[in-house]
């Protein structure tokens, strides 16, 4: 079975590695001529780790990640350091934090040699969903035929935008700065987020003692900022320790800001013919639950599990392939779209605009039992990949 993966982000690479190991011939098309992963951290929860395990990547992943976050107090605090809500230890016991660049390198290394084509643009996926038009740096336009096309080309997916029913993006009302310290910083026994009025700051430890942090502010999406690092210092330098120390330990040139967008509405389908959407192209969500990349990993593991029995046949059965893609579409919409709604709602709660709203929010958080917060987190992080679809069973049942 021939598979094209459009986009060499985390989700696309996970899918490519999984499908290769399942027996498919996979080509990954990446528009960028060089891979330059974002210099920030990533929280991978038990559901993401389960997905990586199912793809045969769990052992390598554990070697490059830190489990230190699970030994720290976690939850939400006020700018003065007082706790608003604490998560029970078992709700974060499986959390591991990784630098995105290291995860990206691990995934690229796991690909079969020659399967990643950089500087190559997929200009169109045709109506049948299996034929793609490609243009490379050193060649003119060509067309290639695949059994499956996986569109993993991110939140601004050109493939999704070409589909009927694409809802487009909406701005959340807030933007996020991200950074990684140049040296280890003592987190003083706690991690998680701190919530103010229209402001948030989050932190998590990397395996070498450095710290990944993010700062979030309610602001116009296109607001001009002359010095991003100076703006973060202005907003957060008086917040509780170790936030000022984290900023002191960060190279100002490494701090960057992104507007936080998500899909304006849930997509009616993740599939069109032989083409399926994966990751942010399918279900771009705000990062308020830390599930964006984890859901992309689940997408990849689900698609691999469903297509593996089909890939093992010398001639993929059309009925089996159709059922596998339809099942992927149904399962992943059912799983990801409620999480996207919850993430958006949590972001709105974190950024209530009025002082009275902040006081009410904080009061509710203080009286919410930790067990209830832990149950919500554990439920979301509990996931298993589906069993595969049998090509022979499907072919027989449709005769």
N, C-alpha and C positions, 0 to 999 in steps of 0.2 A: 504494500500500500504506500503510495506517495503522498506526502503531506507537506504543505507549505506553511511556515509560520512567519507572519508578518510582524516584525518588531522583536528586538533583542533585549527587552526589559526582563524583570524577574519572572513574571508570569509566562511570557513567551519562551524563555529559556527552560523553565521547568517543564513546560509542555513538550518542547523539542527533545529534551533529554529522556523524559518518560516514554515518549512515542518511539524514539530510536531504540531504547532498551526493550520495548515491546515488539520490535521487529519491523517497524516502518522505515522507509527511506524518507528522511526529513531534510528540508532545506530551510534555513532561517534567513530571511531578507531583512536587512537593517539599513535604513536610510543614511544614518551617520557614517562618515568615513572612518571615524575613530570612536571607540567605546569610552565614554567619560561618565561613569556612574556618579550620581549625586553624592557629595561628601557629607553624608549624615548617617544617623543610626536608624535601626529598624527593630521594632519589638515583634518577636515571633512567638505566638501563643501556642498552646498544645494542639489546637486544630491545624495550624500551619505546620507544626513539627510532624503531626500524623501524616499530613499530605506529603511532606518531604520523605518520611520513612517509606511510604507506599511507592514513591518514585525511586527508591534506592539511594537517596541522597542524605538520609538522616545522620549517618555516621560522620561523613565529612562535615556536615553542618555543625554538629556538636563540637568538633575540634576547633572551629573558628569562632565560637560564640561564648558568651558569658552567661552563667546562671546566677550571678551575684544578685540580680534584682530580686530574686525569690527570697533572699535572706534579709531584705530591707523592709522596714515599715512602708506601706504603700497606701495611697488614697489621695484625697484632696485636702489642701491646706489653705489658710488665709495668708495674705501677704506678710503678716507678722509672725507666721510660723505655726499658729494654732491650728489644730486639726478640725476640719469640717466633717470628714468621713474617712474611716479606715476600712481597708479590705482585709478579710481574714487571710491568714497565711496560705491556706490551701487554694485560694482563688488566683494566686500568682506563683504558685510553687513550680509550675511548668514553664514559666516565661523565660525566654532567652533573648538577649539583645546582641545584635550583630551590626558591624559597619557595612553599609550597603555595598561599598566597593569590594570588600572581601567576599561577600555573598555572590556578587556578580562575577568575580573572578573564578570562584568555585564552580559556578554553573557553566561558564564558558569553557573551562577546562574539562568538564564532564561531557561536552559535546563530542561527537565523532569528528575527527579532523576533516576539514574541507567543507563542513556543512553550514558554516556561517559565512554569508556573503555581505560584506560591508559596502557602503556607498551605493546601495541598490534600492531603488524606489519601486514599490508596487503601485502603479498609477491607477489600476482598475482591477476589480474582481467582477467578472462578467455575470450575467443573469443566472447561469447555471450554478454559480458559486464554486466551481472547480477550475475555471480557467482564469489565469492572472496575466495581466500585461505588466512587463517589467522593463525598467530602464536602468542600466548600470553606468558607472563612471566612464568606462572605456568601451561601451558598446551602445548600439542603437536599441530602439524598442524591440522586444521579443515577447512572444506569448508562450506560456508553459501550462500544461495540463496536470492537475493533481486530483487525487481522490477526495482529499479534504484540504480546506484552507482555514487556518486558524488566525483570525485577526486579533493580534495582541499589540496594536499600535497606539495604545494609551488613551488618555482622557480626551485628546483632540483627534481621535481616530478618523482618518479620512474615509475608511471603509464604512464605519458606522454612519457617517454623515451622508454617504451616498444611498443609504437605505431609506425606503419609505418609513415614516413613523419615528425618525430620529427626533427626540425632544430638544436637543441642544443642551447647553450648559447654563447653570445659574450660579451667581456669586453668593457665597454664604453670608457676606457682610463682614468677614474678618480675613486677615492675611497672617502668614506665619513666617518668622525667621527661623533658620536652623543653623546649628553650629556644633563642632566637636572640639573639645579642649585639646591643647597641644601637649599637655602633661596630665598625670593623674591628679585628681582632686578628691579630697575626703568628702563623702556625701553625708556624713554625720548620722548614718544609720537610717536614712529615709530616701525614698524616691517617689515618683508619681507627679502630680500636678498641683500647682498653686493657682487659685482663682481669685481675681479681684473684680473690679467693675469694668467690663469690656476688655479685660486683660487676663492672660494666662501665661504660666511658665511651667514647662515640664522638663524632667531630667531622668536619665537612665544610664547605668554604668556599662562600659564596654569591657572586654576581657582583660585588657592591659591596664586598667585603672583610669583611662581617659573617660570622659563623660560626654554623652550625646545630650544636647539640650535643644528645646524649641521654645520660642516666645510668640504669643499670638495676641493680636490687637484688632479691635473693631476699627475699621477704616475703609475709605473708598478703595475699590480695586485698583484704580489707576493713580493713586496718590503718589506724587513725586517725593522721593526722599534722597537728599544729597549724600548722606552718610548713613548707611543702614546700621552699622555697628554703633555709631553714636546715638542713633534713635533708640536702639534697644537699651543702651545704658541709661538714657534719659528716663525711660519708662520703668526699668526694673532694678536699678542699682541700689535702691533703698529697701528692696524686699529682703526677706529673711535669708540667713546663711543656709547653704553655701552659694546662693545665686550670684552675689557680687564676685565671689572667688571664681566661679565658672566663667564669667565674662572676662575677668582679668586674665584667665588662662587660655583664652581663645584668640587666635589670629584674626584681627579685624577684616582682613582681606578674604577670609574663608566664610564670612557670614553672608547669607543670601536670603531673599524674601520671595515668597510665592503667594499669590492670591489663592484662596481656598474655594474651589468650585466642585460641584457635583452635577449629575444629570438632573435636568429640570423635572423630568418625570420618569417613572420606570419604563423600560423598553417593553414593547409587546412581545418581542421574541429576541433570542440570542442567535437565531439561526436563519439563514437564507440559502436554500439549496444545500450545497456541500460546504458552505462557509459558516463558521461559528465565531462569535465574539468571545473574548476571554479577557479577564482582568478589568482594568479601568475602561477599556473600550466598551465593555458590556455593562458595568455597574459602578462607574466612578462614584465614590462616596467621600464625604468629609472624613478626616482622619481622627475624629473624636472618640472612636472606639478602638483605634489602632488595628483595624481589620482589613484595610485595603489590600496590602500585599498578602496577608493570610488568606483572603478569599481568592486571590489570583492563584495561589498555590493549590487551594482546594479545586479551583477550576481545572488546573492542569492535571491533578491526580484523578479527578472524575473523568475527564476526557480520555486519559490514558487507560483507566480501568474499563471503560465502555468500549474503546476501540481495540484493545489488545486482542480479544478473541477474533475480531474481524481481520486484524493485521496478520494473524498467523495463517490464514487461508491463502493459498497460492493465488486464487482469484477472489477478491473480496465480494461477498454476496451483496447485491444491491439492497435487498430487504433488510439484511442485518445492519448494513451501514446506515440506512435510513432510520432504523429504530434506535441505533446508538446515538446518532446526532439529535434525534427528537427527545430521547431520554435526557441527554446532557442539557438541552435547552430547558426542559421542564424542571429538572432537579436544581439547576443553578439559579433559575429565576426564583424558585420557591425559597432557596436558601439565602441568596444575596439581597434581594430587594427589601425584606423586612429589616435586615441589618443596616442597610443604607438609610432607611427611615429612622431607625433608632439613633444612628450616628448624627443625623441632621438635628434631631430633637435634642440630643445631649449638647450639641454645639450651641443651639439656641438658648438652652438653660444656662450654659456657662457664660453667655454674653448678654444676659438680660440688661437692658440699657439703663434702667432707673435705679436710684439708690434704694428705694423701697423694694423693688424687685430683688435686688441683691440681698437685702436683709431677710426677705421671705425665703429666698432660695437657700441661704445659709442655715436658717432655722430648720427648714425641712430636712436638709442634709444631716444636720446634727442629731435629729431624732430618728433617722432611718436606721434600723438595726443592721449591723455589719453582716449578719447572716443573710439578710435579704439581698444586699449588694453582692455578696459572694455567690449566692445561688444564681443570680442573673449572669454573672461573669462565667461561672462554670458551665451553665447551660449553653451559652454562646460558643464556648471553647471546646465543647464536646461534639466530635464529628468523626465519621468513618467514611471512607470511599465506598462507592457502590460495588456490587459484584458485577462482573462483565456480562456482556450480551453474547449469547452463543449464536454464531452465524448459522450452524447446522440446524439448531432448534427453530430459529426464525424462518429459515428457508422451508423447512418441513411444514411448519404451522401455516404458512401462507399458500401452500399448494392447493 
